[in-house]
């Protein structure tokens, strides 16, 4: 809830700095108010109405990502996935975050193969991403949850960075690596 409110504030500030019309400000304010008060459906309606009125401005201002976050918070995962996919397809600046959110939703639904596909996309196209370490760790855990312990061990060993002086390997990763070797009889 707080994260959504923070995202709404960031969107408001970024729209203001771009000098966009008051229509966008009004929509964001209404969506923000509704979301903060737990009226996610109303926030979604506000954003959808703006999308219908001005689809170009809606996408230009990455309001589809915001729609995805609000939909995800409300439990409407189909709308969230569709919104994130829209962000992903057009190559928005928020694409890596949309891919991460999509991977989290697919993991929660039990689709670990598609989750790893999305994580590999994140790893391949965004090697300097702040999400890279989390993607590497989640990839290893996904392999482990699938029963492929050899792949889990490889994923942990090849994650960036693995045991460097700047970021030593974490205890959780070491435990995961040990379990992977144990289960694969190495």
Z-matrix of the N, CA and C atoms (Angstrom, degrees):
N
C 1 1.439
C 2 1.523 1 110.23
N 3 1.349 2 116.93 1 -48.30
C 4 1.458 3 120.37 2 179.66
C 5 1.518 4 111.34 3 -64.87
N 6 1.352 5 115.97 4 -37.38
C 7 1.454 6 119.77 5 179.66
C 8 1.519 7 110.69 6 -63.89
N 9 1.322 8 116.97 7 -40.82
C 10 1.457 9 120.69 8 178.67
C 11 1.518 10 110.12 9 -63.78
N 12 1.328 11 117.14 10 -42.94
C 13 1.460 12 120.60 11 178.30
C 14 1.525 13 110.62 12 -62.09
N 15 1.329 14 116.83 13 -40.89
C 16 1.464 15 120.65 14 178.22
C 17 1.522 16 111.15 15 -64.69
N 18 1.337 17 116.18 16 -41.16
C 19 1.468 18 119.53 17 177.23
C 20 1.519 19 111.25 18 -62.92
N 21 1.320 20 116.51 19 -41.01
C 22 1.466 21 120.10 20 178.27
C 23 1.521 22 110.66 21 -61.66
N 24 1.329 23 116.82 22 -41.20
C 25 1.453 24 120.71 23 178.05
C 26 1.530 25 111.01 24 -63.38
N 27 1.319 26 116.65 25 -43.39
C 28 1.467 27 120.70 26 178.55
C 29 1.527 28 110.53 27 -61.81
N 30 1.337 29 116.41 28 -44.21
C 31 1.458 30 119.50 29 177.86
C 32 1.516 31 110.84 30 -61.55
N 33 1.314 32 117.45 31 -40.69
C 34 1.457 33 121.06 32 179.18
C 35 1.517 34 110.35 33 -61.53
N 36 1.324 35 116.53 34 -47.04
C 37 1.457 36 120.46 35 179.94
C 38 1.518 37 112.27 36 -64.73
N 39 1.331 38 117.06 37 -39.69
C 40 1.464 39 119.18 38 -179.76
C 41 1.513 40 111.06 39 -69.43
N 42 1.321 41 117.54 40 -35.51
C 43 1.465 42 120.37 41 177.84
C 44 1.522 43 109.48 42 -68.29
N 45 1.352 44 117.33 43 -41.57
C 46 1.454 45 120.25 44 178.39
C 47 1.523 46 110.67 45 -60.94
N 48 1.308 47 117.00 46 -41.55
C 49 1.459 48 120.20 47 -177.73
C 50 1.515 49 112.07 48 -69.13
N 51 1.305 50 117.40 49 -22.60
C 52 1.456 51 120.31 50 178.29
C 53 1.525 52 111.95 51 -85.32
N 54 1.329 53 117.24 52 -8.43
C 55 1.443 54 120.50 53 178.68
C 56 1.518 55 113.19 54 73.02
N 57 1.314 56 117.85 55 31.42
C 58 1.453 57 121.38 56 179.79
C 59 1.516 58 109.51 57 -74.38
N 60 1.301 59 114.85 58 169.67
C 61 1.457 60 121.41 59 -176.39
C 62 1.517 61 111.77 60 -69.29
N 63 1.324 62 114.55 61 163.84
C 64 1.462 63 121.10 62 177.92
C 65 1.507 64 111.85 63 -65.42
N 66 1.331 65 119.07 64 -21.44
C 67 1.460 66 121.11 65 179.23
C 68 1.526 67 110.61 66 -58.96
N 69 1.304 68 116.65 67 -44.27
C 70 1.465 69 120.46 68 179.72
C 71 1.525 70 109.57 69 -66.31
N 72 1.324 71 116.11 70 -43.44
C 73 1.467 72 119.83 71 178.62
C 74 1.517 73 110.90 72 -58.52
N 75 1.311 74 116.46 73 -43.71
C 76 1.457 75 121.41 74 -179.34
C 77 1.521 76 111.13 75 -63.64
N 78 1.324 77 116.32 76 -44.45
C 79 1.465 78 120.47 77 179.51
C 80 1.520 79 110.45 78 -62.44
N 81 1.316 80 116.88 79 -45.40
C 82 1.461 81 120.70 80 -179.50
C 83 1.522 82 110.24 81 -64.50
N 84 1.328 83 117.41 82 -42.29
C 85 1.466 84 120.53 83 177.98
C 86 1.524 85 111.50 84 -60.97
N 87 1.327 86 116.27 85 -44.72
C 88 1.468 87 119.93 86 179.81
C 89 1.533 88 110.82 87 -65.41
N 90 1.324 89 116.49 88 -43.77
C 91 1.464 90 120.43 89 179.33
C 92 1.526 91 109.99 90 -64.41
N 93 1.327 92 116.47 91 -40.69
C 94 1.462 93 121.17 92 178.42
C 95 1.523 94 110.50 93 -61.14
N 96 1.310 95 116.71 94 -49.90
C 97 1.470 96 120.62 95 -179.60
C 98 1.525 97 110.85 96 -58.66
N 99 1.303 98 115.55 97 -47.12
C 100 1.469 99 119.81 98 -178.48
C 101 1.525 100 111.16 99 -63.56
N 102 1.324 101 117.23 100 -43.20
C 103 1.461 102 121.06 101 -178.44
C 104 1.520 103 111.62 102 -66.25
N 105 1.332 104 116.97 103 -44.61
C 106 1.462 105 121.40 104 -179.51
C 107 1.530 106 110.40 105 -62.18
N 108 1.318 107 116.24 106 -35.23
C 109 1.470 108 120.88 107 -179.61
C 110 1.528 109 112.04 108 -84.06
N 111 1.336 110 117.41 109 2.59
C 112 1.459 111 120.67 110 177.55
C 113 1.524 112 113.80 111 83.94
N 114 1.307 113 116.80 112 9.90
C 115 1.468 114 120.63 113 178.62
C 116 1.533 115 108.49 114 -96.50
N 117 1.324 116 114.87 115 68.01
C 118 1.460 117 121.08 116 -175.85
C 119 1.525 118 111.91 117 -62.29
N 120 1.314 119 116.94 118 -37.76
C 121 1.471 120 120.40 119 -179.61
C 122 1.516 121 110.76 120 -59.20
N 123 1.325 122 116.62 121 -42.23
C 124 1.460 123 120.05 122 179.34
C 125 1.530 124 110.86 123 -66.43
N 126 1.327 125 116.80 124 -39.82
C 127 1.464 126 120.51 125 177.92
C 128 1.526 127 110.22 126 -61.65
N 129 1.327 128 115.96 127 -41.16
C 130 1.466 129 120.28 128 178.68
C 131 1.517 130 110.60 129 -65.12
N 132 1.320 131 117.29 130 -41.71
C 133 1.472 132 121.42 131 178.12
C 134 1.522 133 110.34 132 -61.00
N 135 1.332 134 117.18 133 -43.92
C 136 1.470 135 121.17 134 178.94
C 137 1.537 136 110.74 135 -59.59
N 138 1.313 137 115.99 136 -46.39
C 139 1.466 138 119.58 137 -178.93
C 140 1.525 139 111.68 138 -67.73
N 141 1.315 140 117.59 139 -40.55
C 142 1.471 141 121.62 140 178.27
C 143 1.529 142 110.61 141 -63.48
N 144 1.332 143 116.59 142 -40.53
C 145 1.467 144 120.16 143 179.22
C 146 1.530 145 110.29 144 -62.74
N 147 1.336 146 116.54 145 -41.72
C 148 1.464 147 119.33 146 177.98
C 149 1.523 148 110.73 147 -66.50
N 150 1.316 149 116.49 148 -38.65
C 151 1.465 150 120.35 149 178.10
C 152 1.526 151 110.35 150 -60.51
N 153 1.324 152 117.40 151 -41.78
C 154 1.466 153 121.49 152 178.70
C 155 1.519 154 111.33 153 -66.14
N 156 1.331 155 116.34 154 -37.15
C 157 1.461 156 120.76 155 -178.00
C 158 1.526 157 112.66 156 -75.30
N 159 1.338 158 117.42 157 -37.82
C 160 1.468 159 121.01 158 -175.86
C 161 1.528 160 109.80 159 -150.91
N 162 1.335 161 115.37 160 78.48
C 163 1.464 162 121.22 161 -175.78
C 164 1.532 163 111.97 162 -61.10
N 165 1.320 164 116.78 163 -35.45
C 166 1.463 165 119.84 164 -178.82
C 167 1.534 166 111.28 165 -64.89
N 168 1.325 167 117.15 166 -47.27
C 169 1.470 168 120.97 167 178.31
C 170 1.526 169 110.81 168 -66.36
N 171 1.316 170 116.65 169 -35.19
C 172 1.461 171 121.60 170 178.85
C 173 1.525 172 109.75 171 -58.86
N 174 1.317 173 116.43 172 -48.21
C 175 1.464 174 120.26 173 -178.56
C 176 1.531 175 112.23 174 -76.36
N 177 1.312 176 116.52 175 -38.30
C 178 1.462 177 121.00 176 179.96
C 179 1.531 178 110.91 177 -58.56
N 180 1.318 179 116.31 178 -34.32
C 181 1.460 180 121.60 179 -179.08
C 182 1.530 181 112.69 180 -96.73
N 183 1.334 182 116.36 181 12.64
C 184 1.470 183 122.69 182 176.89
C 185 1.527 184 113.45 183 54.95
N 186 1.308 185 115.81 184 35.04
C 187 1.459 186 119.21 185 178.49
C 188 1.518 187 111.65 186 -73.44
N 189 1.338 188 117.38 187 -15.89
C 190 1.467 189 118.98 188 174.67
C 191 1.531 190 110.75 189 -69.02
N 192 1.317 191 117.57 190 -32.71
C 193 1.468 192 119.79 191 174.40
C 194 1.530 193 109.60 192 -66.03
N 195 1.317 194 115.84 193 -44.41
C 196 1.461 195 120.16 194 177.27
C 197 1.525 196 110.70 195 -60.48
N 198 1.318 197 116.72 196 -42.63
C 199 1.463 198 120.92 197 176.53
C 200 1.526 199 110.22 198 -58.82
N 201 1.305 200 116.88 199 -42.06
C 202 1.462 201 121.29 200 178.34
C 203 1.516 202 112.24 201 -62.04
N 204 1.315 203 117.13 202 -43.80
C 205 1.468 204 120.49 203 179.87
C 206 1.525 205 111.22 204 -64.11
N 207 1.327 206 116.79 205 -43.50
C 208 1.465 207 119.98 206 -179.89
C 209 1.528 208 109.80 207 -67.00
N 210 1.325 209 116.55 208 -42.30
C 211 1.468 210 120.17 209 178.43
C 212 1.528 211 110.46 210 -62.54
N 213 1.312 212 117.04 211 -40.84
C 214 1.464 213 120.83 212 178.53
C 215 1.531 214 110.41 213 -63.48
N 216 1.332 215 116.70 214 -43.33
C 217 1.465 216 120.54 215 177.79
C 218 1.521 217 111.97 216 -61.50
N 219 1.324 218 116.48 217 -32.34
C 220 1.469 219 120.38 218 -178.68
C 221 1.527 220 112.52 219 -83.74
N 222 1.342 221 116.73 220 -9.85
C 223 1.465 222 120.39 221 -179.57
C 224 1.516 223 113.12 222 93.39
N 225 1.322 224 117.76 223 3.36
C 226 1.464 225 121.93 224 178.24
C 227 1.533 226 108.10 225 -87.36
N 228 1.329 227 114.95 226 79.36
C 229 1.463 228 120.12 227 -172.77
C 230 1.519 229 113.02 228 -70.81
N 231 1.337 230 118.12 229 -27.48
C 232 1.462 231 120.40 230 178.15
C 233 1.527 232 110.29 231 -65.84
N 234 1.320 233 116.88 232 -45.21
C 235 1.470 234 120.77 233 177.59
C 236 1.516 235 109.92 234 -65.43
N 237 1.320 236 116.40 235 -41.03
C 238 1.467 237 120.02 236 179.48
C 239 1.530 238 110.48 237 -60.32
N 240 1.328 239 116.76 238 -48.24
C 241 1.470 240 120.01 239 -179.67
C 242 1.527 241 111.38 240 -61.97
N 243 1.328 242 117.08 241 -42.43
C 244 1.467 243 120.31 242 179.55
C 245 1.531 244 110.64 243 -63.24
N 246 1.309 245 116.61 244 -40.67
C 247 1.470 246 120.34 245 179.26
C 248 1.520 247 111.18 246 -66.80
N 249 1.324 248 116.51 247 -44.71
C 250 1.464 249 119.62 248 178.38
C 251 1.528 250 111.13 249 -64.32
N 252 1.318 251 116.42 250 -36.95
C 253 1.467 252 119.99 251 178.37
C 254 1.519 253 110.53 252 -63.53
N 255 1.321 254 117.27 253 -38.12
C 256 1.459 255 121.33 254 176.91
C 257 1.525 256 110.72 255 -61.00
N 258 1.315 257 116.48 256 -44.30
C 259 1.471 258 122.00 257 177.79
C 260 1.527 259 109.41 258 -62.77
N 261 1.313 260 116.10 259 -43.65
C 262 1.470 261 122.28 260 -178.43
C 263 1.522 262 111.36 261 -63.57
N 264 1.327 263 116.69 262 -45.14
C 265 1.466 264 120.78 263 -175.88
C 266 1.518 265 113.30 264 -65.58
N 267 1.306 266 116.99 265 -37.19
C 268 1.463 267 117.97 266 -175.79
C 269 1.520 268 112.99 267 -88.45
N 270 1.338 269 117.52 268 -3.59
C 271 1.459 270 120.10 269 174.96
C 272 1.520 271 113.45 270 73.60
N 273 1.308 272 116.61 271 35.51
C 274 1.457 273 122.23 272 179.05
C 275 1.528 274 110.89 273 -59.73
N 276 1.330 275 115.91 274 163.50
C 277 1.462 276 120.63 275 174.47
C 278 1.522 277 110.93 276 -63.17
N 279 1.310 278 116.39 277 -21.44
C 280 1.464 279 121.22 278 179.82
C 281 1.526 280 112.42 279 -94.12
N 282 1.322 281 116.88 280 11.86
C 283 1.463 282 120.68 281 -175.50
C 284 1.530 283 112.59 282 -57.40
N 285 1.312 284 117.43 283 -46.59
C 286 1.468 285 119.16 284 -177.24
C 287 1.523 286 111.15 285 -61.64
N 288 1.325 287 117.01 286 -35.17
C 289 1.463 288 120.20 287 178.55
C 290 1.522 289 111.06 288 -72.26
N 291 1.326 290 116.30 289 -36.03
C 292 1.466 291 120.23 290 176.38
C 293 1.527 292 110.15 291 -64.93
N 294 1.321 293 116.92 292 -42.29
C 295 1.471 294 120.73 293 178.45
C 296 1.533 295 109.66 294 -62.91
N 297 1.316 296 117.46 295 -41.97
C 298 1.465 297 120.86 296 178.12
C 299 1.525 298 110.52 297 -61.12
N 300 1.333 299 116.94 298 -46.57
C 301 1.473 300 120.59 299 -179.83
C 302 1.533 301 109.99 300 -62.13
N 303 1.322 302 116.96 301 -40.99
C 304 1.461 303 120.44 302 178.22
C 305 1.526 304 110.48 303 -62.14
N 306 1.317 305 117.12 304 -41.17
C 307 1.470 306 120.15 305 -179.72
C 308 1.523 307 110.71 306 -64.45
N 309 1.311 308 117.77 307 -37.67
C 310 1.461 309 121.46 308 179.52
C 311 1.537 310 110.64 309 -66.85
N 312 1.331 311 116.56 310 -40.11
C 313 1.468 312 119.95 311 179.29
C 314 1.526 313 110.14 312 -67.19
N 315 1.331 314 117.00 313 -42.52
C 316 1.467 315 119.00 314 -179.62
C 317 1.528 316 111.10 315 -67.02
N 318 1.321 317 117.53 316 -35.57
C 319 1.469 318 120.12 317 177.21
C 320 1.526 319 110.08 318 -64.58
N 321 1.311 320 116.23 319 -42.91
C 322 1.471 321 120.00 320 -179.90
C 323 1.524 322 111.60 321 -64.56
N 324 1.323 323 116.35 322 -28.35
C 325 1.468 324 119.48 323 179.08
C 326 1.523 325 111.87 324 -84.74
N 327 1.339 326 117.37 325 -6.52
C 328 1.456 327 121.20 326 177.46
C 329 1.521 328 114.66 327 94.13
N 330 1.318 329 118.06 328 2.76
C 331 1.458 330 121.78 329 -179.75
C 332 1.531 331 108.97 330 -88.81
N 333 1.322 332 115.95 331 77.86
C 334 1.462 333 121.11 332 -174.05
C 335 1.524 334 113.01 333 -71.39
N 336 1.322 335 117.25 334 -28.56
C 337 1.471 336 119.70 335 178.70
C 338 1.523 337 110.26 336 -66.62
N 339 1.334 338 116.92 337 -46.98
C 340 1.474 339 119.79 338 178.69
C 341 1.526 340 110.45 339 -67.66
N 342 1.326 341 116.45 340 -33.73
C 343 1.465 342 119.29 341 176.06
C 344 1.523 343 109.85 342 -59.01
N 345 1.331 344 117.41 343 -47.58
C 346 1.473 345 120.26 344 -179.46
C 347 1.520 346 111.45 345 -65.58
N 348 1.328 347 117.55 346 -33.66
C 349 1.466 348 120.62 347 175.84
C 350 1.534 349 109.67 348 -60.89
N 351 1.324 350 116.68 349 -47.19
C 352 1.466 351 120.66 350 179.87
C 353 1.527 352 111.23 351 -65.43
N 354 1.323 353 116.79 352 -40.75
C 355 1.464 354 120.01 353 178.37
C 356 1.524 355 111.38 354 -64.45
N 357 1.336 356 116.59 355 -37.99
C 358 1.472 357 118.78 356 178.40
C 359 1.527 358 110.50 357 -67.32
N 360 1.321 359 116.97 358 -33.47
C 361 1.474 360 120.36 359 175.08
C 362 1.530 361 109.61 360 -63.07
N 363 1.297 362 116.11 361 -45.34
C 364 1.463 363 121.18 362 178.65
C 365 1.525 364 110.64 363 -60.69
N 366 1.328 365 116.61 364 -44.50
C 367 1.462 366 121.30 365 -179.02
C 368 1.531 367 111.75 366 -66.90
N 369 1.326 368 116.91 367 -38.29
C 370 1.464 369 120.34 368 -176.73
C 371 1.532 370 113.00 369 -75.72
N 372 1.321 371 117.23 370 -41.94
C 373 1.461 372 120.56 371 -173.93
C 374 1.518 373 114.33 372 -92.00
N 375 1.334 374 117.02 373 -16.14
C 376 1.464 375 120.42 374 -177.40
C 377 1.523 376 111.24 375 -132.64
N 378 1.341 377 117.48 376 64.28
C 379 1.466 378 119.90 377 -176.71
C 380 1.535 379 113.53 378 -67.42
N 381 1.328 380 118.36 379 -16.27
C 382 1.466 381 121.04 380 178.51
C 383 1.530 382 111.51 381 -103.52
N 384 1.309 383 116.84 382 11.33
C 385 1.457 384 121.38 383 -176.32
C 386 1.527 385 112.28 384 -67.38
N 387 1.311 386 115.23 385 147.44
C 388 1.460 387 120.16 386 173.13
C 389 1.521 388 111.14 387 -67.27
N 390 1.319 389 116.64 388 -18.06
C 391 1.460 390 121.84 389 -179.32
C 392 1.531 391 112.96 390 -88.87
N 393 1.325 392 117.72 391 -4.53
C 394 1.465 393 120.81 392 -173.06
C 395 1.527 394 112.53 393 -59.93
N 396 1.298 395 118.31 394 -47.42
C 397 1.474 396 120.84 395 -178.74
C 398 1.534 397 110.16 396 -61.74
N 399 1.321 398 116.79 397 -43.87
C 400 1.463 399 120.46 398 178.37
C 401 1.524 400 110.76 399 -64.02
N 402 1.329 401 117.15 400 -37.97
C 403 1.465 402 121.05 401 178.32
C 404 1.522 403 110.72 402 -65.75
N 405 1.326 404 116.44 403 -41.63
C 406 1.467 405 120.38 404 177.54
C 407 1.530 406 110.90 405 -61.53
N 408 1.317 407 116.18 406 -46.61
C 409 1.464 408 119.90 407 -179.75
C 410 1.525 409 111.31 408 -64.22
N 411 1.311 410 116.09 409 -41.71
C 412 1.470 411 119.05 410 -178.97
C 413 1.530 412 110.84 411 -68.34
N 414 1.328 413 117.90 412 -34.10
C 415 1.464 414 121.13 413 176.85
C 416 1.524 415 110.27 414 -60.72
N 417 1.316 416 116.84 415 -46.48
C 418 1.471 417 120.95 416 179.19
C 419 1.526 418 110.91 417 -61.52
N 420 1.315 419 116.55 418 -44.07
C 421 1.466 420 119.87 419 179.92
C 422 1.524 421 111.57 420 -66.61
N 423 1.316 422 116.42 421 -35.09
C 424 1.461 423 120.78 422 178.72
C 425 1.528 424 110.64 423 -64.70
N 426 1.340 425 115.91 424 -43.60
C 427 1.471 426 118.94 425 176.19
C 428 1.526 427 110.36 426 -61.58
N 429 1.310 428 116.19 427 -42.71
C 430 1.463 429 120.48 428 179.74
C 431 1.525 430 111.20 429 -62.47
N 432 1.328 431 116.64 430 -44.27
C 433 1.465 432 120.66 431 178.89
C 434 1.523 433 111.57 432 -64.12
N 435 1.336 434 117.07 433 -26.37
C 436 1.460 435 121.82 434 177.88
C 437 1.526 436 112.27 435 -83.23
N 438 1.328 437 117.21 436 -8.13
C 439 1.455 438 121.18 437 -179.70
C 440 1.515 439 114.19 438 89.80
N 441 1.335 440 117.73 439 4.40
C 442 1.461 441 121.41 440 178.68
C 443 1.528 442 108.35 441 -95.01
N 444 1.323 443 115.64 442 80.51
C 445 1.463 444 121.01 443 -173.27
C 446 1.524 445 112.88 444 -72.03
N 447 1.320 446 117.24 445 -29.68
C 448 1.471 447 119.56 446 176.63
C 449 1.525 448 109.91 447 -65.18
N 450 1.329 449 116.62 448 -43.21
C 451 1.469 450 120.54 449 178.15
C 452 1.529 451 110.41 450 -66.66
N 453 1.328 452 116.50 451 -35.59
C 454 1.466 453 120.25 452 177.56
C 455 1.526 454 110.32 453 -62.48
N 456 1.339 455 116.36 454 -44.28
C 457 1.469 456 120.51 455 178.97
C 458 1.526 457 110.77 456 -62.82
N 459 1.335 458 116.68 457 -44.07
C 460 1.476 459 119.62 458 178.01
C 461 1.520 460 111.16 459 -62.19
N 462 1.323 461 116.53 460 -41.38
C 463 1.467 462 120.07 461 -179.25
C 464 1.527 463 111.09 462 -63.12
N 465 1.320 464 116.95 463 -40.20
C 466 1.465 465 120.15 464 178.93
C 467 1.525 466 110.22 465 -67.68
N 468 1.334 467 116.42 466 -44.11
C 469 1.463 468 120.31 467 -177.44
C 470 1.520 469 113.02 468 -68.10
N 471 1.313 470 117.51 469 -28.75
C 472 1.465 471 120.05 470 -177.68
C 473 1.521 472 112.82 471 -100.49
N 474 1.334 473 117.16 472 3.97
C 475 1.461 474 118.77 473 -179.55
C 476 1.517 475 109.43 474 -66.78
N 477 1.316 476 114.94 475 153.89
C 478 1.456 477 119.63 476 -175.47
C 479 1.512 478 110.39 477 -102.91
N 480 1.278 479 119.58 478 130.26
C 481 1.452 480 128.09 479 -21.96
C 482 1.525 481 110.12 480 -85.70
N 483 1.306 482 116.92 481 150.06
C 484 1.464 483 120.92 482 -178.54
C 485 1.517 484 108.80 483 -102.74
N 486 1.301 485 115.68 484 102.27
C 487 1.456 486 120.86 485 173.68
C 488 1.511 487 115.07 486 65.87
N 489 1.313 488 118.20 487 40.42
C 490 1.454 489 120.16 488 175.70
C 491 1.513 490 108.90 489 -87.35
N 492 1.323 491 116.11 490 169.06
C 493 1.460 492 119.38 491 179.30
C 494 1.523 493 111.22 492 -67.56
N 495 1.348 494 117.01 493 -25.85
C 496 1.463 495 120.70 494 -179.07
C 497 1.519 496 111.89 495 -77.54
N 498 1.305 497 116.95 496 -32.96
C 499 1.458 498 120.87 497 179.20
C 500 1.522 499 108.57 498 -146.86
N 501 1.315 500 115.83 499 89.34
C 502 1.466 501 118.52 500 -179.24
C 503 1.527 502 110.16 501 -65.06
N 504 1.302 503 114.52 502 155.30
C 505 1.460 504 119.26 503 179.88
C 506 1.532 505 108.69 504 -62.92
N 507 1.301 506 114.87 505 135.90
C 508 1.457 507 120.14 506 -177.54
C 509 1.520 508 112.05 507 -78.06
N 510 1.309 509 115.53 508 160.23
C 511 1.461 510 120.59 509 179.17
C 512 1.515 511 111.08 510 -60.79
N 513 1.324 512 116.41 511 -40.74
C 514 1.465 513 119.69 512 -179.48
C 515 1.528 514 110.27 513 -60.96
N 516 1.340 515 116.38 514 -40.04
C 517 1.467 516 119.63 515 178.21
C 518 1.522 517 110.94 516 -66.24
N 519 1.331 518 116.69 517 -40.43
C 520 1.463 519 119.88 518 178.69
C 521 1.526 520 111.35 519 -63.66
N 522 1.315 521 116.72 520 -41.46
C 523 1.466 522 120.72 521 177.49
C 524 1.521 523 109.75 522 -63.78
N 525 1.313 524 115.61 523 -43.36
C 526 1.464 525 120.09 524 179.27
C 527 1.527 526 110.95 525 -63.30
N 528 1.329 527 116.52 526 -41.81
C 529 1.461 528 121.23 527 178.20
C 530 1.532 529 110.67 528 -63.55
N 531 1.315 530 116.98 529 -44.02
C 532 1.465 531 120.65 530 178.96
C 533 1.528 532 111.05 531 -61.96
N 534 1.320 533 116.93 532 -43.15
C 535 1.468 534 120.23 533 178.36
C 536 1.526 535 110.90 534 -64.21
N 537 1.322 536 116.46 535 -39.73
C 538 1.465 537 119.95 536 179.23
C 539 1.527 538 110.52 537 -61.23
N 540 1.366 539 116.64 538 -45.63
C 541 1.463 540 119.72 539 177.73
C 542 1.533 541 111.44 540 -64.95
N 543 1.325 542 117.03 541 -39.01
C 544 1.447 543 120.96 542 179.54
C 545 1.536 544 110.86 543 -61.57
N 546 1.333 545 115.15 544 -47.42
C 547 1.468 546 119.23 545 -176.31
C 548 1.524 547 113.26 546 -71.92
N 549 1.331 548 116.36 547 -23.21
C 550 1.466 549 117.64 548 178.06
C 551 1.530 550 111.14 549 -97.00
N 552 1.338 551 116.36 550 5.86
C 553 1.479 552 123.43 551 176.37
C 554 1.511 553 113.39 552 65.11
N 555 1.321 554 117.26 553 37.96
C 556 1.479 555 121.17 554 175.54
C 557 1.486 556 111.05 555 -100.18
